[in-house]
Amino acid sequence: TELSAGGRNRFTRAALLAEVRRRDPSRRDESIGPVIQGLTVNAPGGPTSPCGTPLRRVGHGVYELIDPPGGAATETDSTAAETGEPPDVVLVGCVRVKAAHPSPARTLYRSPLFARRRWYAEAFGRVWYVLSAEHGLVHHDTVLEPYDVALAYQPEGYRRAWAYWVTAKLQRMEGCLEGRRIEIHADRAHAGPLLPLLRAAGARAVHLLAGLRPSEQLAWYDRHPRADPDRLLADSVG
């Protein structure tokens, strides 16, 4: 954005208001304020923004971009896993197909993609959790009843509240997230509202394999040198 040009990542509310008025002279300050509130990850209230929450309030009337243009890479693609740095926490998104009976979260979800995500989490994550559309953050050993809730089909308000809930539970389970590397292996519905909150908490959170089609994600996991195709197939259909 213009406000963060030249490496400046922090700016005042007055500068933000002036920039909006410059782009749209018809806007009045009283109509811009609630929009800014909805764009700010650590500000309560405000209408839900289709742009998510790219702003963070860092002081009275002072804001910054969570992901400044030209800043450090956010590692949102498959190259993040090639750095050799193991993740502190792996978050694995739920899928719609489930077992017909109560099961531990690690085996409740039935799809080849979930099986591969689970294998990766078990092999490389220090700890890992399931992101459940119904139950929020779930330890992989927690027994769950089958449910029929897909996060992608929930209202924006639900997804936003869900992300706050997941972040709070993760902080309760893992303590301070400052500097922790957290990988999200899930679709956009899970990662989109969650990433800015994790980063606002100081975590080095990445959405691994973002933008790849399911077939491309399967291929990426299968190219991993320690993949075990027979085990993955058993997990997905067993």
DABELKA-V708636 format. One record per helix or strand of 3 or more residues. SS is the DSSP state (H for helix, E for strand). FROM is the first residue (numbers start at 1). TO is the last residue. If there is no record, write none. Layout:
ss: (SS SS)
from: (FROM FROM)
to: (TO TO)
This chain:
ss: (H E H H E E H E H H E E H H E H E H H)
from: (2 10 13 29 55 62 78 89 105 112 127 136 151 156 181 188 204 214 229)
to: (7 12 23 39 59 65 82 93 108 124 132 139 153 174 185 200 207 223 237)
